[in-house]
Amino acid sequence: MLVENLGASTVNLRIYFWIDIAKYSSLKVNSAIIRLVKQAFDEAGISMPDEAREVVFPNGVPVHMISSQQFKETEASNKKPSGESPDSQSNAAEGDLSSESKEINEQAQKSRSPESGQNLLDQ
């Protein structure tokens, strides 16, 4: 991780990582890293800076409060079961992080050669 630059009220970081793209999707892993960094910041009490703007809700904003029991049940249902293999890594926000390369290769193995079909341009 490197400090990329300092903004007016931010410290912009750049994170580099290596993954096995045969097993994991780089886009999905990148999304997971951003979400996990944000979650770690929230847990550490590090807030994200707000942009200078004003939002006015003339009729207010309806809020629905849940009980602490409902919150605990939601948190418990979002936890990963222990013993999950590293190759099936996922979380509630991103879902499965594995690459689709295996499925793509299987489809390619089952496909026919384009040379074996009829040439539609010569008709």
C-alpha positions in Angstrom: 0.0 0.0 0.0 1.3 3.4 -0.9 0.1 6.9 -0.1 -0.8 8.2 -3.6 -1.5 11.9 -2.6 -2.9 14.1 0.0 -6.2 15.9 -0.7 -7.7 18.8 1.1 -9.3 16.5 3.7 -8.1 13.0 2.5 -5.2 10.7 2.4 -5.5 8.8 -0.9 -4.0 5.3 -0.8 -3.1 2.9 -3.6 -3.3 -0.8 -2.8 -1.4 -3.4 -4.9 -2.1 -7.1 -4.7 -1.4 -10.3 -6.6 -4.0 -13.0 -7.2 -4.3 -16.2 -9.1 -6.6 -15.1 -11.9 -7.3 -18.7 -12.9 -9.1 -19.0 -9.5 -10.3 -15.5 -8.7 -11.9 -12.7 -10.7 -9.7 -9.5 -10.4 -12.8 -7.2 -10.6 -14.6 -9.1 -7.8 -11.4 -9.2 -5.6 -10.9 -5.5 -6.2 -14.5 -4.8 -5.1 -14.1 -7.0 -2.0 -10.8 -5.2 -1.0 -12.5 -1.8 -1.2 -15.5 -3.0 0.8 -13.2 -4.7 3.4 -11.0 -1.6 3.8 -14.2 0.5 4.2 -15.5 -1.9 6.8 -12.1 -1.9 8.7 -12.1 1.9 8.7 -15.7 2.0 10.1 -14.7 -0.5 12.8 -11.7 1.6 13.7 -13.8 4.8 13.9 -12.2 6.3 10.8 -14.8 8.2 8.9 -14.8 9.0 5.2 -14.8 12.8 4.4 -18.1 14.3 3.2 -18.1 16.4 0.1 -19.3 20.0 0.7 -23.0 19.8 -0.3 -26.4 20.3 1.2 -29.3 18.0 0.7 -32.8 19.3 1.8 -35.7 16.9 2.3 -38.7 19.2 2.6 -41.0 16.3 3.8 -38.4 14.7 6.0 -37.0 11.2 5.7 -38.9 8.1 7.0 -36.8 6.0 9.3 -37.6 2.4 10.4 -35.9 1.3 13.6 -35.1 -2.4 14.1 -34.8 -4.0 17.5 -31.4 -5.1 18.8 -32.6 -8.7 18.5 -33.4 -8.2 14.8 -30.0 -6.6 14.3 -28.2 -9.5 16.0 -30.1 -12.0 13.9 -29.1 -10.1 10.7 -25.5 -10.0 11.8 -25.5 -13.7 12.6 -27.0 -14.6 9.3 -24.2 -12.7 7.5 -21.3 -14.5 9.2 -19.4 -17.1 7.1 -19.5 -20.7 8.4 -16.1 -21.8 9.8 -14.0 -24.3 7.9 -14.8 -22.8 4.5 -12.1 -23.6 2.0 -10.0 -20.6 0.7 -11.0 -21.5 -2.9 -14.6 -20.7 -2.2 -14.0 -17.3 -0.6 -17.0 -15.0 -0.6 -18.9 -12.5 1.5 -22.4 -11.2 1.6 -21.7 -8.1 -0.4 -19.6 -9.6 -3.3 -20.8 -13.2 -3.3 -18.4 -15.8 -4.8 -15.0 -14.3 -5.7 -13.9 -17.2 -7.8 -13.0 -16.8 -11.5 -15.3 -18.0 -14.2 -12.3 -19.3 -16.2 -13.1 -23.0 -15.5 -16.6 -22.7 -16.8 -15.4 -20.7 -19.8 -12.8 -23.4 -20.6 -15.4 -26.1 -20.2 -17.7 -24.3 -22.7 -14.8 -23.8 -25.1 -14.0 -27.6 -24.9 -17.7 -28.4 -25.8 -18.0 -25.9 -28.7 -17.6 -26.7 -32.3 -14.8 -25.4 -34.5 -16.0 -22.3 -36.5 -14.4 -23.9 -39.5 -16.8 -26.8 -39.4 -19.9 -24.8 -39.9 -21.6 -23.4 -43.0 -20.1 -20.0 -44.2 -23.2 -17.7 -44.2 -21.3 -15.0 -46.1 -20.9 -17.1 -49.3 -24.7 -17.4 -49.9 
